[in-house]
Amino acid sequence: MREGDERAREGERGRERAREGERGRERAREGERGRDERRDERRDERRDERERARERETQRRESETGERDGRARRESETGERDGRAKAQERERETREEMRGDERARGDEREKERETRERDTEREKERERDERGRRERETRERPRGRDKRESRERETRERETRERET
């Protein structure tokens, strides 16, 4: 009995140590993840700082010389844009045309949907009218016993009229 209890306690201690080990490994992974994130942030900050320094240098040079870089000066002098700007303009126009086509297709789909809705509404209305007409006819038309009774009544009334004349 004591030996079994001892083994059970020993097993529980072993499981606890395993859980501790897993928690430690998880903390280590978290540390690695945090270290990676901090490294990425520092790299991004250095890149941003280099870009800002480049921009400051360009602005300093422009303010010293009072002129812009060669391409910008050439564009302002000739009133022309370089090939890249022209290509961007063409792409933008193409995108706008495609958007227009998509809008047109969307309008067509919208019209088709509206037509389908109108058709189904008309069909439902026709069915309602048909159902109403049938119900009215069945209400107005005597059936079975009612029919026989009305025939008998008509016959009696006819006979009564004939006797009176």
C-alpha positions as CSV (number, residue, x, y, z in Angstrom):
1,M,0.0,0.0,0.0
2,R,2.7,2.5,1.0
3,E,4.8,1.4,-1.9
4,G,1.9,2.2,-4.3
5,D,1.3,5.6,-2.7
6,E,5.0,6.3,-2.9
7,R,5.0,5.4,-6.6
8,A,2.0,7.6,-7.3
9,R,3.6,10.6,-5.5
10,E,6.8,9.9,-7.5
11,G,4.8,9.8,-10.8
12,E,3.0,13.0,-9.8
13,R,6.4,14.7,-9.1
14,G,7.7,13.5,-12.5
15,R,4.7,14.9,-14.3
16,E,5.1,18.3,-12.4
17,R,8.8,18.4,-13.5
18,A,7.7,17.8,-17.1
19,R,5.1,20.6,-16.9
20,E,7.8,22.9,-15.4
21,G,10.1,22.0,-18.3
22,E,7.4,22.7,-20.8
23,R,6.7,26.1,-19.2
24,G,10.4,26.9,-19.3
25,R,10.7,25.9,-23.0
26,E,7.6,28.1,-23.7
27,R,9.2,31.1,-22.0
28,A,12.3,30.5,-24.0
29,R,10.3,30.5,-27.2
30,E,8.5,33.7,-26.2
31,G,12.0,35.2,-25.5
32,E,13.2,34.3,-28.9
33,R,10.0,35.7,-30.5
34,G,10.5,39.0,-28.6
35,R,14.1,39.1,-29.5
36,D,13.2,38.6,-33.2
37,E,10.6,41.3,-33.1
38,R,13.0,43.7,-31.4
39,R,15.6,42.9,-34.1
40,D,13.1,43.6,-36.8
41,E,12.0,46.8,-35.3
42,R,15.6,48.0,-35.0
43,R,16.3,47.1,-38.6
44,D,13.2,49.0,-39.7
45,E,14.2,52.0,-37.6
46,R,17.7,52.0,-39.2
47,R,16.2,51.8,-42.7
48,D,13.8,54.7,-41.9
49,E,16.7,56.8,-40.5
50,R,18.8,56.2,-43.6
51,E,15.8,57.3,-45.8
52,R,15.3,60.4,-43.7
53,A,19.1,61.2,-43.9
54,R,19.0,60.8,-47.7
55,E,16.0,63.1,-47.9
56,R,17.6,65.7,-45.7
57,E,20.8,65.5,-47.9
58,T,18.8,66.0,-51.1
59,Q,16.9,68.9,-49.6
60,R,20.2,70.5,-48.4
61,R,21.7,70.1,-51.9
62,E,18.6,71.6,-53.6
63,S,18.5,74.6,-51.2
64,E,22.2,75.2,-51.7
65,T,22.1,75.1,-55.5
66,G,18.6,76.5,-55.8
67,E,17.7,73.8,-58.3
68,R,16.1,70.4,-58.4
69,D,17.7,67.2,-59.7
70,G,18.3,66.9,-63.4
71,R,15.1,65.0,-64.3
72,A,12.8,67.4,-62.5
73,R,14.6,70.4,-64.0
74,R,14.4,68.9,-67.5
75,E,10.7,68.1,-67.0
76,S,10.0,71.6,-65.9
77,E,12.0,73.1,-68.7
78,T,10.5,71.0,-71.5
79,G,7.1,70.4,-70.0
80,E,7.5,66.7,-70.7
81,R,7.3,63.8,-68.4
82,D,9.7,60.9,-68.5
83,G,8.7,57.4,-69.7
84,R,8.0,56.2,-66.2
85,A,5.4,58.9,-65.5
86,K,3.8,58.3,-68.9
87,A,3.6,54.6,-68.2
88,Q,2.0,55.3,-64.8
89,E,-0.5,57.5,-66.4
90,R,-1.4,54.8,-69.0
91,E,-1.8,52.2,-66.2
92,R,-4.1,54.6,-64.3
93,E,-6.2,55.2,-67.4
94,T,-6.4,51.4,-68.0
95,R,-7.5,50.8,-64.4
96,E,-10.2,53.5,-64.7
97,E,-11.4,52.0,-67.9
98,M,-11.6,48.6,-66.3
99,R,-13.4,50.1,-63.4
100,G,-15.9,51.6,-65.8
101,D,-16.3,48.2,-67.5
102,E,-16.9,46.6,-64.1
103,R,-19.4,49.2,-63.3
104,A,-21.2,48.6,-66.6
105,R,-21.3,44.9,-66.0
106,G,-22.6,45.6,-62.5
107,D,-25.3,47.7,-63.9
108,E,-26.3,45.0,-66.4
109,R,-26.4,42.4,-63.6
110,E,-28.5,44.8,-61.5
111,K,-31.0,45.2,-64.4
112,E,-31.1,41.5,-64.9
113,R,-31.8,40.9,-61.3
114,E,-34.5,43.6,-61.3
115,T,-36.1,41.9,-64.3
116,R,-36.0,38.5,-62.7
117,E,-37.6,40.0,-59.5
118,R,-40.4,41.7,-61.6
119,D,-41.0,38.4,-63.5
120,T,-41.3,36.4,-60.3
121,E,-43.6,39.1,-58.8
122,R,-45.8,38.9,-61.9
123,E,-45.9,35.1,-61.7
124,K,-46.8,35.2,-58.1
125,E,-49.6,37.8,-58.8
126,R,-50.9,35.6,-61.7
127,E,-50.9,32.5,-59.3
128,R,-52.8,34.6,-56.7
129,D,-55.4,35.8,-59.2
130,E,-55.8,32.2,-60.5
131,R,-56.2,30.8,-57.0
132,G,-58.7,33.6,-56.2
133,R,-60.7,32.9,-59.3
134,R,-60.9,29.2,-58.6
135,E,-62.0,29.8,-55.0
136,R,-64.7,32.2,-56.2
137,E,-66.0,29.7,-58.7
138,T,-66.1,26.9,-56.2
139,R,-68.0,29.2,-53.7
140,E,-70.5,30.3,-56.4
141,R,-71.0,26.8,-57.9
142,P,-73.2,24.5,-55.8
143,R,-71.8,21.1,-55.3
144,G,-73.2,17.7,-54.4
145,R,-76.2,17.8,-52.1
146,D,-76.6,21.6,-52.6
147,K,-76.9,21.0,-56.4
148,R,-79.5,18.3,-56.0
149,E,-81.5,20.5,-53.5
150,S,-81.5,23.5,-55.8
151,R,-82.6,21.3,-58.7
152,E,-85.5,19.9,-56.6
153,R,-86.5,23.4,-55.4
154,E,-86.5,24.7,-59.0
155,T,-88.7,21.7,-60.0
156,R,-91.1,22.3,-57.1
157,E,-91.3,26.0,-58.0
158,R,-92.0,25.2,-61.6
159,E,-94.7,22.7,-60.7
160,T,-96.3,25.2,-58.3
161,R,-96.3,27.8,-61.1
162,E,-97.8,25.3,-63.5
163,R,-100.6,24.4,-61.0
164,E,-101.4,28.0,-60.5
165,T,-101.9,28.6,-64.2
